[in-house]
Amino acid sequence: MKNYFLLCAIALGSCVGDGSRNDEDIKRIDEDTIRTVASRPQQNKSYCFIRTEGTDQQDTTNVTFTINGDKVEGEMNWIPKEKDSRKGILLGTISDNEITAMWNYMQEGTRDSMRVAFKLVSNQLTQKPLTINATTGIQETDEAADYTVIYISENCKD
């Protein structure tokens, strides 16, 4: 009987361990979760961004949208100083802070659309640049490019 009790005590003692590995794993998981949640955009909040460009910063692009779940809805207006503007609606989705949307706009009295790609991290918006398709001559998002077009956050006007 003593041997049986001793065997049980040894088996139980071998299962205890110091617990430091589990504590480290839990801490790492908690830190990863906090980092992920902190970088995730807020829901049901209006986001407003502006970009100016040109020699005198005379050309303006405004992007405003709201995130609801994985859906993104808003407006995008490109307003160059002495050219025809493009004003329209953005409809898309967000996944891992990357927004893929269709921009349905009006330019020179004609309706058109273009796929656009944005990245929203820590209230900063960046966009993949547009390029001219050599075959079609149509402007489109440069899918091979990184998010290099930078927008500045601004207060939304309700």
C-alpha positions in Angstrom: 0.0 0.0 0.0 2.9 2.3 0.8 4.3 1.8 -2.8 0.9 2.6 -4.2 0.6 5.9 -2.2 4.2 6.8 -3.1 3.6 6.2 -6.8 0.4 8.4 -6.7 2.3 11.2 -4.9 5.1 11.1 -7.5 2.6 11.1 -10.4 0.7 14.0 -8.9 3.9 15.9 -8.2 5.2 15.5 -11.8 2.0 17.2 -13.0 2.3 20.4 -11.0 5.3 22.3 -12.6 6.1 25.9 -11.8 3.4 27.5 -14.1 5.7 30.1 -15.6 5.2 28.8 -19.2 1.5 29.1 -19.0 1.7 32.6 -17.5 4.0 33.7 -20.3 1.7 32.2 -22.9 -1.3 33.9 -21.4 0.6 37.3 -21.2 1.7 37.0 -24.9 -1.9 36.1 -26.0 -3.3 39.0 -24.0 -0.7 41.5 -25.5 -1.5 40.2 -29.0 -5.3 40.6 -28.4 -4.8 44.1 -27.0 -2.7 45.1 -30.0 -5.2 43.7 -32.5 -8.2 45.3 -30.8 -6.4 48.7 -30.5 -5.6 48.8 -34.2 -9.1 47.8 -35.2 -11.2 50.7 -36.5 -14.2 51.8 -34.4 -17.6 50.8 -35.5 -20.5 53.3 -36.3 -18.1 56.2 -36.3 -17.7 58.8 -39.1 -14.2 58.9 -40.5 -13.2 62.0 -42.5 -9.9 62.5 -44.4 -8.5 65.1 -46.8 -5.6 65.1 -49.2 -4.2 68.1 -51.1 -1.7 68.0 -53.9 -0.4 70.1 -56.8 2.2 72.8 -56.8 0.1 75.1 -54.6 -1.8 72.3 -52.9 -4.8 73.4 -55.0 -6.2 69.9 -55.8 -8.3 68.2 -53.1 -9.6 64.8 -52.4 -12.0 64.2 -49.6 -12.9 60.7 -48.3 -15.6 60.2 -45.6 -17.1 56.9 -44.5 -18.7 54.9 -41.7 -17.8 51.3 -40.8 -20.7 49.1 -39.8 -19.5 45.5 -39.1 -17.4 44.7 -42.2 -19.3 47.1 -44.5 -18.0 50.5 -45.4 -20.2 53.3 -46.9 -19.3 56.9 -47.6 -18.3 59.4 -50.2 -15.1 60.3 -52.1 -14.7 63.6 -54.0 -11.7 64.5 -56.1 -11.8 68.2 -56.8 -8.9 69.5 -58.9 -8.6 73.3 -59.3 -9.0 73.7 -63.1 -10.4 70.3 -64.2 -13.6 68.4 -64.0 -14.1 66.9 -60.6 -15.2 63.3 -59.7 -17.8 63.1 -56.9 -19.4 59.9 -55.8 -20.3 57.2 -53.4 -18.0 54.6 -51.8 -19.4 51.1 -51.1 -17.2 48.3 -49.9 -15.9 46.1 -47.1 -13.1 46.1 -44.5 -11.0 43.2 -43.5 -7.8 43.4 -41.4 -7.9 47.2 -41.7 -7.9 47.1 -45.5 -10.9 48.6 -47.3 -11.8 47.5 -50.8 -14.6 49.6 -52.3 -16.3 50.6 -55.5 -16.2 54.3 -56.1 -19.3 55.2 -58.2 -18.8 58.8 -59.3 -20.0 61.4 -61.8 -17.5 63.3 -64.0 -18.4 65.6 -66.8 -22.0 64.5 -66.7 -21.1 60.8 -67.1 -21.4 58.1 -64.4 -18.4 55.8 -64.0 -17.0 53.5 -61.3 -13.6 52.4 -60.2 -12.3 49.9 -57.6 -10.3 51.7 -54.9 -8.2 50.2 -52.0 -7.5 51.9 -48.7 -5.8 51.0 -45.4 -7.0 52.4 -42.1 -4.7 52.1 -39.2 -4.7 54.2 -36.0 -7.0 56.8 -37.6 -4.6 57.2 -40.6 -5.9 56.5 -44.1 -3.6 55.5 -47.0 -4.6 54.5 -50.5 -3.1 52.4 -53.3 -2.3 54.8 -56.1 -4.2 55.0 -59.3 -2.5 54.1 -62.7 -3.5 54.2 -66.3 -4.1 50.7 -67.8 -1.9 50.7 -71.0 -4.3 48.4 -72.8 -7.6 50.2 -72.1 -6.4 53.7 -71.3 -8.6 53.7 -68.3 -7.5 54.8 -64.8 -7.6 52.0 -62.2 -6.1 51.1 -58.8 -2.5 49.8 -59.0 -2.9 46.5 -57.2 0.8 45.8 -57.2 1.6 49.0 -55.4 1.7 49.6 -51.7 -0.5 52.1 -49.8 1.4 55.2 -50.6 -1.2 57.9 -51.0 -1.6 59.5 -47.6 -4.7 61.3 -46.3 -4.9 63.6 -43.2 -7.6 63.0 -40.7 -10.0 65.9 -40.2 -13.0 66.6 -38.1 -16.2 65.4 -39.7 -18.9 68.0 -40.5 -22.3 66.5 -39.7 
